[in-house]
Amino acid sequence: MKLSVSLPASDVEFVDRYVAEHGERSRSAVLRRALKLLRERELGDAYEAAWEEWAQGDGKLWESTVGDGLHSEDWSHERGGTPEPAG
């Protein structure tokens, strides 16, 4: 799909310089790369927000709903640890 955008001359100069210095195939390739990085940053921000939410207590709520029936000592043994005696 083609898209026409208006950019200040300084941005066009930057894109052209980036093409030349980094061996990109075209201006479009540079803009696709920039959009990919922008998406990744936003995804990273979303992960960070989710992690902060989890750390603020939602993790404890999830613990009660995601139990798999394994005791922690069973899981330790599966990972190569020494199981503790049940008791």
N, C-alpha and C positions, 0 to 999 in steps of 0.2 A: 504494500500500500504506500502510496506517496502522500507526503504531507508538506505543506509549505509553511515555514516559520519565519518570523522576523527577528533578527538578532542585531544587537549593536555591532559596529565594525570591530570593536576590540574582541568580542566573542568569536566572530568569524576568523579573525587573525589568530586567536588562540587555537581554534579547531584546526586551521590550516597548519600551524606550527606543530601541533600534536601529531597530525597525519605524517608530516615530514620526519619528525624526530623519533617517532615510535613505530614507524613502518605500517601504520594502518592503511587499509585499502582505499578509504574514502572518508569524506566528512560524515556520511551516514554511519559508517562503522564506529567513528568516535562518539557520535550521539547515542548509538545503541549501547556502547560501553558505559557511557555516563548514566543512561537510564537504568542499566543493570545494577550499577553501583548504588544508585538512589534507591532502587527496590530492596537491595540487600541491606542497606542502612535502615530503612523503615522496618524491615523484618527483624533486624537486630534490636531495634527499639521496642518492637512488640514483644520479643522474647524477654528483654530486660524488664518490661512492665509486668509480664506474667510471672517472672521469677520473683520480683518484689512483692507482688500480690500473694504468691505462695509463701514467701518468707514472713509475711505479716499475719499468718495464722490460717490461711486457707489450706495449707498443707495438712494441718491436723484434721480438718474436716474430711479431706480426701482419704486419709489413712483409714478411717472407719468404713469407707466404701470400696476400697480396692484390695482388701485382704484376699490372699490366695490360699489360705489354709496352711501355709508353711510357717513353722516356728523359726525364729531367727537362728537358732542353733542348727536347724536342718539346712538353712540357706548357707550358713558358714561352712558346713561340711561339703556342700555342693561346690563351693568355691575353693576347696582344698584345705579349709581350716579343720580344726579338731572339734567335733561336736561335744557339747557339754551334756552331761547326763540329765535326762528328764527327771523332774522330781517335783 
